[in-house]
């Protein structure tokens, strides 16, 4: 049986955050951060290069936290 899998780099199959060439202490953008979050550190380019998608997820997270806080304050004062 012949396989076409030839992975010479041992770091290729591990999480991207543990690869030696990942970051080198450079800043990552929102898309890379959310891609790492959604893929559990496996890939940093899943969301592509569009900055709007990363900003959308960040603003969505802020909106959910704000709405939950307002909801908790509002319903805590009614009782």
Secondary structure, DSSP 4 states (H G I P E B T S, - for coil): ---------TTTTS-GGGSTTS-TT----HHHHHHHHHTTTS-S-TT-S-HHHHHHHHHHHHHHHHHHHHHHHHHHHH-
